[in-house]
Amino acid sequence: MKPPGPAVPADCTACGCCCFSTEADYIRVFGADEARMDAAALALTCAGRDGRVMRFVDGRCVALQIEADPPRFTCRIYAARPDCCRWLQRGSGECQAQLAAKAAARRAALSPESR
């Protein structure tokens, strides 16, 4: 029997794990995304190895807004977010993999030292 995965929060804004990565090209921005983005959202992108990507600072997407008490993770460009962010479904296998792999990064971002 497979052990249960990490508990999936009832609301994505209680988690934010999918917005963390050590890979610079983690969130690709395609032409359809660029057409949807306004100037403020486009300012959060940069050129990657194979095209435009969301910028990352300190291991997280620059569009991620973090509030510590209570823990809340929101996207500053939610309405214009890239398609890859739209496709990730809460509770999916990919979501659970993100939770398992990035829980430590999420906890670190909530620590007083990181703010």
KEPAMI-257871 format. One record per residue (C-alpha): chain; y, z, x. Coordinates in Angstrom, 1 decimal. Layout:
! KEPAMI-257871
<rec unit="A" py="Y" pz="Z" px="X"/>
...
END
This chain:
! KEPAMI-257871
<rec unit="A" py="0.0" pz="0.0" px="0.0"/>
<rec unit="A" py="3.4" pz="-1.0" px="1.3"/>
<rec unit="A" py="5.9" pz="2.0" px="1.7"/>
<rec unit="A" py="8.9" pz="1.9" px="-0.6"/>
<rec unit="A" py="12.1" pz="0.4" px="0.9"/>
<rec unit="A" py="15.4" pz="2.2" px="1.1"/>
<rec unit="A" py="16.9" pz="3.2" px="-2.3"/>
<rec unit="A" py="19.2" pz="0.5" px="-3.6"/>
<rec unit="A" py="22.5" pz="1.9" px="-4.8"/>
<rec unit="A" py="23.4" pz="1.2" px="-8.5"/>
<rec unit="A" py="26.7" pz="-0.4" px="-7.3"/>
<rec unit="A" py="27.2" pz="-2.6" px="-4.2"/>
<rec unit="A" py="30.5" pz="-0.9" px="-3.4"/>
<rec unit="A" py="28.5" pz="2.3" px="-2.7"/>
<rec unit="A" py="26.7" pz="0.5" px="0.2"/>
<rec unit="A" py="28.4" pz="-2.3" px="2.1"/>
<rec unit="A" py="25.5" pz="-2.8" px="4.6"/>
<rec unit="A" py="25.6" pz="-6.6" px="4.1"/>
<rec unit="A" py="29.1" pz="-6.7" px="5.5"/>
<rec unit="A" py="28.1" pz="-5.3" px="9.0"/>
<rec unit="A" py="26.7" pz="-7.4" px="11.8"/>
<rec unit="A" py="26.7" pz="-7.7" px="15.6"/>
<rec unit="A" py="26.6" pz="-11.5" px="15.3"/>
<rec unit="A" py="29.9" pz="-13.2" px="15.5"/>
<rec unit="A" py="28.8" pz="-16.1" px="13.3"/>
<rec unit="A" py="27.2" pz="-13.9" px="10.7"/>
<rec unit="A" py="29.2" pz="-15.1" px="7.6"/>
<rec unit="A" py="29.6" pz="-18.9" px="7.6"/>
<rec unit="A" py="32.6" pz="-20.3" px="5.6"/>
<rec unit="A" py="31.8" pz="-23.8" px="4.3"/>
<rec unit="A" py="34.2" pz="-26.5" px="2.9"/>
<rec unit="A" py="33.7" pz="-25.2" px="-0.7"/>
<rec unit="A" py="34.5" pz="-21.7" px="0.4"/>
<rec unit="A" py="37.7" pz="-22.9" px="2.2"/>
<rec unit="A" py="38.8" pz="-24.8" px="-1.0"/>
<rec unit="A" py="38.5" pz="-21.5" px="-2.9"/>
<rec unit="A" py="40.3" pz="-19.4" px="-0.4"/>
<rec unit="A" py="44.0" pz="-18.8" px="-0.4"/>
<rec unit="A" py="46.1" pz="-18.4" px="2.8"/>
<rec unit="A" py="45.4" pz="-14.6" px="3.0"/>
<rec unit="A" py="41.6" pz="-15.1" px="2.8"/>
<rec unit="A" py="41.7" pz="-18.1" px="5.3"/>
<rec unit="A" py="43.7" pz="-15.9" px="7.7"/>
<rec unit="A" py="40.5" pz="-13.7" px="7.9"/>
<rec unit="A" py="38.4" pz="-16.6" px="9.3"/>
<rec unit="A" py="38.1" pz="-18.1" px="12.7"/>
<rec unit="A" py="36.3" pz="-21.0" px="14.4"/>
<rec unit="A" py="32.6" pz="-20.2" px="15.2"/>
<rec unit="A" py="30.0" pz="-22.0" px="17.2"/>
<rec unit="A" py="29.1" pz="-24.3" px="14.3"/>
<rec unit="A" py="32.1" pz="-24.2" px="12.1"/>
<rec unit="A" py="34.4" pz="-21.7" px="10.4"/>
<rec unit="A" py="33.2" pz="-18.0" px="10.0"/>
<rec unit="A" py="34.6" pz="-14.7" px="8.7"/>
<rec unit="A" py="36.1" pz="-12.7" px="11.6"/>
<rec unit="A" py="34.3" pz="-9.5" px="12.6"/>
<rec unit="A" py="35.9" pz="-6.4" px="14.2"/>
<rec unit="A" py="34.0" pz="-3.3" px="15.2"/>
<rec unit="A" py="30.8" pz="-4.8" px="13.9"/>
<rec unit="A" py="32.0" pz="-5.5" px="10.4"/>
<rec unit="A" py="33.7" pz="-8.2" px="8.4"/>
<rec unit="A" py="37.5" pz="-7.9" px="8.5"/>
<rec unit="A" py="37.6" pz="-8.3" px="4.7"/>
<rec unit="A" py="35.6" pz="-5.1" px="4.2"/>
<rec unit="A" py="37.8" pz="-2.2" px="3.1"/>
<rec unit="A" py="36.2" pz="1.2" px="3.6"/>
<rec unit="A" py="37.1" pz="4.5" px="1.8"/>
<rec unit="A" py="35.4" pz="7.6" px="3.1"/>
<rec unit="A" py="35.6" pz="10.1" px="0.2"/>
<rec unit="A" py="33.8" pz="9.1" px="-1.9"/>
<rec unit="A" py="32.2" pz="6.4" px="0.2"/>
<rec unit="A" py="33.3" pz="3.0" px="-1.1"/>
<rec unit="A" py="33.1" pz="-0.4" px="0.4"/>
<rec unit="A" py="35.1" pz="-3.2" px="-1.2"/>
<rec unit="A" py="35.9" pz="-6.8" px="-0.3"/>
<rec unit="A" py="39.6" pz="-7.6" px="0.0"/>
<rec unit="A" py="38.9" pz="-11.2" px="-0.8"/>
<rec unit="A" py="36.2" pz="-10.7" px="-3.4"/>
<rec unit="A" py="37.3" pz="-13.5" px="-5.8"/>
<rec unit="A" py="37.4" pz="-15.9" px="-2.9"/>
<rec unit="A" py="34.5" pz="-14.6" px="-0.8"/>
<rec unit="A" py="32.2" pz="-17.2" px="0.9"/>
<rec unit="A" py="29.1" pz="-18.5" px="-1.0"/>
<rec unit="A" py="26.7" pz="-16.6" px="1.3"/>
<rec unit="A" py="28.3" pz="-13.4" px="0.1"/>
<rec unit="A" py="28.0" pz="-14.5" px="-3.5"/>
<rec unit="A" py="24.3" pz="-15.4" px="-3.2"/>
<rec unit="A" py="23.1" pz="-12.0" px="-1.9"/>
<rec unit="A" py="21.7" pz="-10.2" px="-5.0"/>
<rec unit="A" py="21.7" pz="-6.4" px="-5.1"/>
<rec unit="A" py="18.1" pz="-5.1" px="-4.9"/>
<rec unit="A" py="16.7" pz="-8.4" px="-3.5"/>
<rec unit="A" py="14.4" pz="-8.4" px="-0.5"/>
<rec unit="A" py="17.3" pz="-9.5" px="1.6"/>
<rec unit="A" py="19.4" pz="-6.7" px="0.3"/>
<rec unit="A" py="16.7" pz="-4.2" px="1.1"/>
<rec unit="A" py="16.4" pz="-5.6" px="4.6"/>
<rec unit="A" py="20.1" pz="-5.2" px="5.1"/>
<rec unit="A" py="20.0" pz="-1.6" px="3.9"/>
<rec unit="A" py="17.1" pz="-0.8" px="6.2"/>
<rec unit="A" py="18.6" pz="-2.5" px="9.3"/>
<rec unit="A" py="22.3" pz="-1.5" px="8.9"/>
<rec unit="A" py="22.3" pz="2.0" px="7.5"/>
<rec unit="A" py="23.4" pz="3.5" px="10.8"/>
<rec unit="A" py="26.4" pz="1.1" px="11.1"/>
<rec unit="A" py="27.4" pz="2.0" px="7.6"/>
<rec unit="A" py="27.2" pz="5.8" px="8.4"/>
<rec unit="A" py="29.2" pz="5.2" px="11.6"/>
<rec unit="A" py="32.0" pz="3.4" px="9.8"/>
<rec unit="A" py="32.3" pz="6.4" px="7.5"/>
<rec unit="A" py="32.7" pz="8.9" px="10.3"/>
<rec unit="A" py="36.1" pz="10.4" px="11.0"/>
<rec unit="A" py="36.0" pz="9.0" px="14.6"/>
<rec unit="A" py="35.9" pz="5.4" px="13.3"/>
<rec unit="A" py="39.0" pz="5.7" px="11.2"/>
END
